[in-house]
Amino acid sequence: MPLHPEVAKALALMNTNIPPLHTLPPAESRKLMEEMRPPADNPEPVAKVENRMIPGAAGQQPVRIYTPEGDGPFPILVYFHGGGWVIGSIDTVDASCRALTNLAECIVISADYRLAPEHKFPAAADDCYAATRWAALYAAALRGDPTRIAVGGESAGSNLAASVALMAQERGAPTIAYQLLLYPVIDYAFNTPSYQENAEGYFLTKDMMAWFWNQYLASEADGQNPFASPIRAQDNRLAEVAPAFIAAAEFDPLRDEAAAYAAKLKEAGVAVEYKCYEGLIHGFMGMAPAVAPAKQAREEAAAALKAAFAR
């Protein structure tokens, strides 16, 4: 399919007005990412939003906790922002978290993490695992249900969610009920057909992904680690991870690795719902208010999460 008209319009503006992120120093890329996020003048209402600091893997770690209407105990989604492990923050996924809180009727804990290149792999993964352990330990105090904890995120945040699911399986805690992986980074490789087809022109480029990986990894060998490239985990480890909803975009360099991970999980016996949304590009969750297929994708992701919690 061609690009969705509203996506094409937004992409033309981005390609004209925004320099490629990988051509800027990380600090400038971060500033630009914050400026790109939609205005927060009229955020979607949520019953309660609280900023807190929690014990992380290496000091205090910021989280933002969204709680829906009702008395609970609510299921919990621990959510990680995207940005190639280099940019992004809990502010850049605020709209997504608000929508998922209301649509899935769950607590969403949006966890910040240490960014590369100042903090190389596995710093971000360790922080995300620590936040998930904290969510399980303190669920009751949040009016949450410690037996229904999911992990999720967008792009590099989905990579971290998949890594946390593997860590939890390997370390025996916490129990993860579900994975919500939205256009995930799954493998340290750049040789899929979608990388060739969508190498340039759709905001996230092949060169940008190579730059992100280079900032994140301390060595080439780290790219083989399943906590960096979840698809490289052995089948017996994948067989024990939580069920997943995996969403991809047609015009995304990462499309094929998302599909490959869905297939590998299914082969290992894991229940997976995979959807590739036609006409969309990487990062489409942020386009949900203006782009009908993106809004549909957000609603379908929330519905899958809500159904998983109900099971």
Buried (B, 14 or more C-beta within 10 A) or exposed (E): EEBBEBBBEBBEEBEEEEEBBBEBEBEEBBEBBEEBBBEEEEEBEBEEBEEEEBEBBEEEBBBBBBBBEEEBBBBBBBBBBBBBBBBBBBBBBBBBBBBBBBBBBBBBBBBBBBBBEEBBBBBBBBBBBBBBBBBBBBBEEBBBBBBBBBBBBBBBBBBBBBBBBBBBBEEEEBEBBBBBBBBBBBBBBBEBEBBEBBBEEBBBBBBBBBBBBEBBBEEEEBBEBBBBBBBBBEEEBBBBBBBBBBBBBBBBBBBBBBBBBBBBBBEBEBEBBBBBBEBBBBBBBBBBEBBEBBBBBBBBBBBBBBEBBEE
